[in-house]
Amino acid sequence: MKNIIKEIILFTIIILYLIYCLTFNSYIKEQVIYSINIWITKIIPSLFPTFIIIDLIYNSNIPYYISKYLHINCLYILSIISGSPSNAYILKKTNADITDQLSVTKYTSLIFTYNYLKSIFNSNTAILLILLNILSNIILILIIKPKNTIESTNKKANIFTTIINSITKNISNLITILGTIIFFNTLPINLITNTYIKTSILSILEITTSLNNLNTINIPLNIKLLFTVISLSTCGLCIESQIKSIINDTSINYNKYLKYRLIHLIIYLSLTLLVFNFL
């Protein structure tokens, strides 16, 4: 009986989505063009070179030696710089515990985040919010103590072979990412007229659209900070889908992962409220 109910609900959702697509065809076309533009101008320039560089780094023993002799985990540093879904791509290259490590390395790209936050607030606030996000993940690392399992690699593939293989593989990853962006951006969120409801949904749905929205709406600063923190902590379901597409052949405990990310959000919100109340 439960399966029948689920199938009925799924069928109803599909029919409603079809009606929506037919009714708002012009809006969907605009959102598709907008999504492709974002993909070409923002996603490819930041993610594609990052994926290639990560392949080159992890085809060498650089992370192993840095971890062994300097006691610095490259996973954390690269994740802060490159953001998500690059963190999932990095983890897939290692023998790390995917659940714990993914939980503490989730960020939006550093340059992307700074540029958007600077336009919403100012440079000082942007830097402070980024540092508080990093600090929240550091606290989470101290709580769950993920294992550092970077090992030496014996691969001696030619650098040109590595680059060619990486290009072929990552074109497929980027097309999958484009598909998720188009799907989430064509949902009828922008048709919602209530500012707070729309902003709430966007903050957990798609990070780029969420930050664009926060940059244009006129709401109290403390509320804007709240939605910004939620967006940065969750990174949005769109990026979550991109992460899932990258690690689809790995094992992950999603209940544990979601619990850790909820803890991160609570820590991040608490630190933000504490710090900005003293400013």
LINKA-V64934 format. One record per residue. SS is DSSP state (alpha for helix, beta for strand, coil for the rest). PHI is phi as a letter, one per 20 degrees, with the letter a starting at -180 (NA if undefined). D_CENTER is the distance of its C-alpha to the mean C-alpha in whole Angstrom. Layout:
<<SS/PHI/D_CENTER> <SS/PHI/D_CENTER>>
This chain:
<<coil/NA/37> <alpha/f/33> <alpha/f/32> <alpha/f/34> <alpha/f/33> <alpha/f/29> <alpha/f/30> <alpha/f/32> <alpha/f/29> <alpha/f/27> <alpha/f/30> <alpha/f/30> <alpha/f/26> <alpha/f/27> <alpha/f/30> <alpha/f/28> <alpha/f/26> <alpha/f/28> <alpha/f/30> <alpha/f/27> <alpha/f/27> <alpha/f/31> <alpha/f/31> <coil/d/28> <alpha/f/28> <alpha/f/29> <alpha/f/26> <alpha/f/24> <alpha/g/25> <alpha/f/24> <alpha/f/20> <alpha/f/20> <alpha/f/22> <alpha/f/19> <alpha/f/16> <alpha/f/18> <alpha/f/19> <alpha/f/15> <alpha/f/14> <alpha/f/17> <alpha/e/17> <alpha/d/14> <alpha/f/12> <alpha/f/15> <alpha/f/16> <alpha/e/13> <alpha/e/12> <alpha/f/15> <alpha/f/17> <alpha/f/14> <alpha/f/15> <alpha/f/18> <alpha/f/19> <alpha/f/17> <alpha/g/19> <alpha/f/22> <alpha/f/21> <alpha/e/21> <coil/e/24> <coil/d/26> <coil/d/27> <alpha/g/25> <alpha/f/23> <alpha/f/25> <alpha/f/28> <alpha/f/26> <alpha/f/25> <alpha/f/29> <alpha/e/30> <alpha/d/28> <coil/l/26> <coil/d/23> <coil/e/20> <alpha/f/18> <alpha/g/15> <alpha/f/15> <alpha/f/16> <alpha/f/14> <alpha/f/10> <alpha/f/11> <alpha/f/12> <alpha/e/10> <coil/m/7> <coil/d/4> <coil/e/5> <alpha/f/8> <alpha/f/8> <alpha/f/9> <alpha/f/12> <alpha/f/13> <alpha/f/14> <alpha/f/15> <coil/e/18> <coil/d/19> <coil/d/21> <coil/f/19> <coil/f/19> <alpha/f/15> <alpha/f/15> <alpha/f/16> <alpha/f/14> <alpha/f/11> <alpha/f/11> <alpha/d/12> <coil/c/10> <coil/e/6> <coil/b/6> <coil/e/5> <coil/g/8> <alpha/g/11> <alpha/f/14> <alpha/g/11> <alpha/f/11> <alpha/f/15> <alpha/f/16> <alpha/f/15> <alpha/f/16> <alpha/f/19> <alpha/f/20> <alpha/f/19> <coil/d/21> <coil/b/22> <alpha/f/22> <alpha/f/23> <alpha/f/21> <alpha/f/18> <alpha/f/19> <alpha/f/19> <alpha/f/16> <alpha/f/14> <alpha/f/17> <alpha/f/17> <alpha/f/13> <alpha/f/14> <alpha/f/17> <alpha/f/16> <alpha/f/14> <alpha/f/18> <alpha/f/19> <alpha/f/17> <alpha/f/18> <alpha/f/22> <alpha/f/22> <alpha/e/21> <coil/l/22> <coil/f/20> <coil/f/22> <coil/e/22> <coil/c/23> <coil/f/23> <coil/d/26> <coil/f/28> <coil/d/28> <coil/d/31> <coil/f/29> <coil/c/32> <coil/f/30> <coil/f/31> <alpha/f/29> <alpha/f/29> <alpha/f/29> <alpha/f/26> <alpha/f/25> <alpha/f/26> <alpha/f/24> <alpha/f/21> <alpha/f/21> <alpha/f/22> <alpha/f/20> <alpha/e/17> <alpha/f/18> <alpha/f/18> <alpha/f/14> <alpha/f/14> <alpha/f/16> <alpha/f/14> <alpha/f/11> <alpha/g/14> <alpha/f/15> <alpha/f/12> <alpha/f/12> <alpha/f/16> <alpha/g/16> <alpha/f/14> <alpha/f/15> <coil/e/19> <coil/f/19> <alpha/f/21> <alpha/f/19> <alpha/f/21> <alpha/e/24> <coil/f/24> <coil/e/26> <coil/f/26> <alpha/g/24> <alpha/f/23> <alpha/f/22> <alpha/f/20> <alpha/f/18> <alpha/f/17> <alpha/f/16> <alpha/f/14> <alpha/f/12> <coil/d/11> <coil/d/11> <coil/b/9> <alpha/f/8> <alpha/f/10> <alpha/f/13> <alpha/f/13> <alpha/f/13> <alpha/f/16> <alpha/f/17> <alpha/f/18> <alpha/f/19> <alpha/d/22> <coil/e/23> <coil/d/26> <coil/c/25> <coil/g/26> <alpha/g/24> <alpha/f/23> <alpha/f/22> <alpha/f/20> <alpha/f/19> <alpha/g/18> <alpha/f/16> <alpha/f/14> <alpha/f/13> <alpha/f/12> <alpha/f/10> <alpha/f/8> <alpha/f/9> <alpha/f/7> <coil/m/4> <alpha/n/6> <alpha/f/8> <alpha/f/8> <alpha/f/4> <alpha/f/6> <alpha/f/9> <alpha/f/8> <alpha/f/7> <alpha/f/11> <alpha/f/12> <alpha/f/12> <coil/d/13> <coil/f/16> <coil/d/19> <coil/d/18> <coil/e/19> <coil/b/17> <coil/e/18> <alpha/f/15> <alpha/f/18> <alpha/f/18> <alpha/f/14> <alpha/f/14> <alpha/f/17> <alpha/f/15> <alpha/f/12> <alpha/f/15> <alpha/f/17> <alpha/g/14> <alpha/f/14> <alpha/f/18> <alpha/f/18> <alpha/f/16> <alpha/f/18> <alpha/f/21> <alpha/f/21> <alpha/f/20> <alpha/f/23> <alpha/f/25> <alpha/f/25> <alpha/f/25> <alpha/f/28> <coil/e/30> <coil/e/29>>
